[in-house]
């Protein structure tokens, strides 16, 4: 299934050719040690790596994603992104005509599904952020968060491929690797989630060369925002969006917010409404084609996406109320209760496990995972938990366990 003749892919090829012609000898991708791959070298690698089959499966870090994604786009083959610690979900339907990018995410619904995007839809999100945040003037984008997630992908790798903004790869999102990656550059912009921003601020990261600090993925607290300003004179800008529709709004102000619900003002070209249940409806050119498997009552596609978030949009800025979807948000990572429950059932030999999210005492963590078991509480000891969690990734491990009296 090849879409090389689609207008979107022809448009990308022309854009990329211009970038290589203008910036071929300049660095496109920096590693933490300061070494770099130029745009011309990246182009040669991608053209030589002609994909085999009808899709490209990308599972790795930012450099691997950048190289494989560029190869897929140049050769007109859809690219599916998969996190390093996850198995690929095979779409239950063939990718719709024009598909260039397939994301595999849980999102607010709590169900792991595939999302399909054309090149035009991807470009709309990339260019919207590039223009609104003025990313072309802010230096190098630091890829410290996963580029298999929409936020990290759109803010770094896709900015390189579509707009020629260099990406700097930080191999670990911790204080020392981050500082080592950033120290080679005069100016950088730094995307992160609140839990990482908290760790960076408490880990004494220096932000003197950070031209723009962006937070997304989960609610940004006023306390954390104030800490960054008091310690470093750094304003963390809150960004809101979803993987299904891209960026929706952002806080462009240089002053501190006064309401933690504040998600900022709508980005240009994005329109919103509120449905009868208070959920935000997003209309924009970056809304994807749809899921590989729809739930009755959902609306996603043809330029419209109904989110799982209840939002107050009565003023000039969006105000977040709550997410009513089934997903669990642990430090900006969306997790599926059904997946976690199934792993615990298999590992522990149980017949019934209920997994849900509960508000965490650590606001930057957002939610804790709660496991409700049909077994006596006295039997849920340390040895049982080790066995029950043997199939889980570290961030999937429940923090709270409940059982029968």
Number of C-alpha atoms within 10 A of each C-alpha: 14 16 19 19 10 17 13 21 22 17 14 19 19 10 16 21 15 14 19 20 12 13 15 18 13 16 21 25 26 25 20 20 15 15 12 17 17 19 25 20 16 20 20 12 15 21 16 9 15 16 20 8 9 14 19 21 18 21 20 18 19 26 20 13 23 24 20 25 26 26 25 26 25 20 19 26 26 28 25 27 25 22 18 13 9 10 10 16 14 12 17 11 10 10 22 13 14 24 26 29 26 25 22 27 26 21 23 22 21 20 20 20 20 25 23 27 27 23 22 21 23 22 22 19 22 25 19 20 22 19 12 13 16 12 22 15 13 18 19 28 30 26 30 24 23 19 26 23 18 22 24 23 20 23 25 30 31 26 22 22 25 20 19 23 25 27 29 33 28 24 18 15 19 15 18 15 16 23 18 14 22 29 17 17 14 13 19 26 24 27 25 24 24 27 22 21 25 18 15 21 17 13 12 13 16 16 23 13 16 20 19 21 18 20 25 22 24 23 25 25 17 15 12 18 23 18 17 20 15 11 13 15 12 19 22 28 23 27 26 24 18 20 19 27 29 26 26 27 22 25 23 17 13 10 13 14 19 8 11 15 19 24 26 22 20 19 21 13 13 18 14 17 15 18 13 6 11 18 20 22 20 25 20 23 21 29 28 28 24 22 23 18 14 11 9 6 7 12 16 21 18 13 17 22 23 21 27 23 20 20 23 18 17 10 8 9 17 23 19 20 14 14 17 15 15 20 23 29 25 23 22 21 19 21 25 23 24 17 16 23 23 17 18 25 19 14 18 16 11 15 11 13 18 17 21 19 21 16 14 15 10 11 17 22 21 23 21 23 24 19 21 19 20 13 15 11 14 9 12 15 10 9 9 12 17 13 13 21 20 15 18 16 11 9 13 21 20 19 13 12 15 15 14 11 7
